[in-house]
Amino acid sequence: MRTSIYPKELQLNKANNSDISAAFLDLDLSINNGIVSSKIYDKRDDFNFKIVNYPHLDGDVPRATSYGVYISQLIQFARACSFVEDFSDRNRVITEKLLTQGYRYDKLRKTFSKFYYRNLSLISKNKSNLNTLLLSYLREDVYQKLMSIL
């Protein structure tokens, strides 16, 4: 079938390792028991070096705008993730990264609460309340390590 769509000069390589899951754009799609689910796929996670992809607080970007970037990422995660665990994992990754870039933990938690109450329709599919999501916000060992550095 692909020969009827693509010319023979175009070499197609299978990029996924499985017939039931594949990355497409910024999504990781999978099929389990006939149900399609999605979560965030960020190819930058595949590299073994640090990539700066969010504003630093000591730069020229206003602080409010920097925390707004966090909210926009949370919205993207909530839209793309079928399961609350995947949403929480992505939130944990970005939170840890932002904390190492000078963001304040209490301000991130407050910003998360603002996101939660302004986007209840996105969050309601996960059937998780604010406290449950905040508890999964940051692993305790990572929090303690970051606080000792900062």
C-alpha positions in Angstrom: 0.0 0.0 0.0 2.8 2.5 0.8 4.2 2.1 -2.8 0.9 3.5 -4.1 1.4 6.6 -1.9 5.2 7.1 -1.8 7.6 6.9 -4.7 10.2 4.1 -4.7 13.0 6.8 -4.3 11.6 7.7 -0.8 13.0 5.3 1.8 10.6 4.8 4.7 12.1 3.6 7.9 10.0 2.1 10.7 10.6 4.5 13.7 8.5 2.7 16.3 9.5 -0.5 18.1 6.0 -1.8 18.6 2.9 -2.3 16.6 0.8 -1.0 19.5 2.6 2.2 20.3 4.2 5.0 18.4 5.4 8.6 18.8 3.7 11.1 16.5 4.6 14.8 16.7 4.5 15.6 20.5 2.3 12.6 21.4 3.1 9.1 22.5 0.1 7.0 21.3 -0.6 3.5 22.5 -3.4 0.9 22.2 -4.2 -1.2 25.2 -7.3 -3.5 25.2 -8.6 -1.7 22.1 -8.4 1.7 23.8 -6.2 4.4 22.3 -4.4 6.5 24.9 -1.9 9.4 24.7 0.7 11.1 26.7 3.4 13.7 26.0 6.4 12.7 23.9 9.3 15.1 23.9 12.3 14.0 21.8 14.5 16.2 23.9 14.1 13.7 26.7 16.0 11.2 24.6 19.2 13.2 24.7 21.7 12.6 27.5 22.6 16.3 27.8 20.9 19.3 29.4 18.6 21.3 27.1 17.4 24.8 28.3 13.9 25.1 27.0 12.2 27.4 29.6 13.0 30.9 30.6 15.5 31.6 33.5 14.3 34.0 36.1 17.5 36.0 35.9 17.0 36.7 32.2 15.1 39.5 30.5 11.7 37.7 30.5 9.3 39.1 33.2 8.7 36.8 36.1 4.9 36.7 35.5 5.5 35.6 31.9 8.0 33.0 33.0 5.4 31.4 35.4 2.9 31.8 32.5 5.1 29.5 30.5 4.6 26.9 33.2 0.8 27.2 33.0 0.9 26.8 29.2 2.9 23.6 29.6 0.4 22.3 32.2 -2.4 23.0 29.8 -0.6 21.1 27.0 0.1 18.2 29.4 -3.6 18.1 30.6 -4.9 18.1 27.0 -2.5 15.4 25.7 -2.3 12.9 28.6 -5.1 10.3 28.9 -4.0 9.3 32.5 -3.4 11.5 35.5 -0.1 9.6 36.2 1.3 10.7 32.9 0.2 14.3 33.6 1.8 14.1 37.0 5.1 12.7 35.6 5.4 15.5 33.1 4.5 18.1 35.7 7.2 16.6 38.0 9.8 16.8 35.2 9.1 20.4 34.4 8.9 21.4 38.1 12.3 19.9 38.9 13.7 21.7 35.8 12.2 25.0 36.8 13.4 24.8 40.4 17.0 24.3 39.2 16.5 27.5 37.1 15.6 29.6 40.0 11.8 29.3 40.2 10.4 29.4 43.7 8.7 26.2 44.9 5.8 28.0 46.7 5.2 30.2 43.6 5.1 27.1 41.4 2.5 25.5 43.7 0.4 28.7 43.7 0.7 28.9 39.9 -0.4 25.2 39.7 -3.4 25.9 41.9 -4.3 28.8 39.6 -4.0 26.5 36.6 -6.2 23.9 38.3 -9.1 26.2 39.1 -9.0 27.9 35.7 -8.9 24.6 33.8 -11.3 22.3 35.7 -12.8 21.0 32.4 -9.3 19.7 31.4 -8.6 18.3 34.9 -12.0 16.7 35.5 -11.3 13.9 33.1 -8.7 12.6 35.5 -11.1 12.6 38.5 -8.3 14.0 40.7 -8.7 16.8 43.2 -6.1 19.5 43.8 -4.7 17.9 46.9 -4.0 14.6 45.1 -2.3 16.4 42.2 -0.2 18.5 44.6 0.9 15.4 46.5 2.2 13.9 43.3 3.8 17.3 42.4 7.4 16.6 43.4 9.1 13.6 44.9 10.1 14.3 48.5 13.7 13.2 47.9 14.0 15.6 44.9 12.5 18.4 46.9 14.9 17.9 49.8 17.9 17.8 47.4 16.8 20.9 45.6 16.2 22.8 48.8 19.7 21.9 50.0 21.2 23.3 46.8 19.1 26.5 46.8 
